[in-house]
Amino acid sequence: MIAVNGYFDGRNYITEGNVAVKPNQKVIITYLDEFETPKRNLRKYVGRISESDSDAIAQAVADGRKVDSDEW
């Protein structure tokens, strides 16, 4: 048995690092009370863009995840 770190992206469980998992292999998933947005380079998802555009996209994603308590 091994333990790996990862996160849930809203649809899939993403492990940090390369982990060899066989189809239908049983796993144990533990949900932590902590929440942290994974640090990843968003440029690989949108193609070739400048560093400043990548930073702007990352900031927009971070702002979109904020919840305004007065909004609801």
C-alpha positions in Angstrom: 0.0 0.0 0.0 1.3 3.5 -0.8 -0.1 6.9 0.1 -0.1 9.8 -2.5 -1.2 13.4 -2.4 -3.7 14.7 -4.9 -6.8 16.8 -5.4 -10.3 16.6 -6.8 -10.8 19.0 -9.8 -14.6 18.8 -9.7 -14.7 15.8 -12.0 -11.6 13.6 -11.5 -9.1 12.8 -8.8 -5.7 14.0 -9.8 -2.6 12.6 -8.1 0.5 14.6 -7.6 3.4 12.8 -9.4 3.3 9.7 -11.4 1.5 6.8 -9.8 1.0 3.4 -11.5 -2.6 2.4 -10.8 -4.2 -0.7 -12.5 -7.7 -0.5 -13.9 -10.3 -1.5 -11.2 -7.6 -1.3 -8.5 -9.2 -0.4 -5.1 -8.1 2.8 -3.5 -8.8 4.6 -0.2 -9.7 8.2 -0.6 -9.5 10.5 2.5 -11.1 14.0 2.3 -9.2 16.6 4.2 -10.8 19.6 5.9 -8.1 21.8 4.3 -8.7 23.3 0.9 -5.9 24.6 -1.3 -6.0 25.3 -5.0 -3.5 23.2 -6.8 -0.5 25.1 -8.1 -0.2 24.3 -11.8 0.9 26.1 -14.9 -2.4 27.0 -16.7 -0.6 27.6 -20.0 -0.6 23.9 -20.8 -4.4 24.0 -20.9 -4.8 27.0 -23.2 -1.9 26.8 -25.6 1.0 29.2 -26.1 0.4 32.5 -24.4 2.7 35.1 -22.8 3.7 34.9 -19.2 1.6 38.1 -18.4 -1.5 36.5 -20.0 -0.9 33.3 -18.0 -0.7 35.4 -14.8 -3.9 37.2 -15.7 -5.7 33.9 -16.3 -4.4 32.5 -13.0 -5.6 35.6 -11.2 -9.1 35.4 -12.9 -9.4 31.8 -11.9 -8.4 32.6 -8.3 -10.9 35.5 -8.2 -13.7 33.3 -9.5 -13.2 30.9 -6.7 -13.7 33.5 -4.0 -17.1 33.5 -2.3 -18.5 36.8 -1.2 -20.5 36.1 2.0 -22.8 39.0 1.3 -23.6 37.8 -2.1 -26.0 35.0 -1.1 
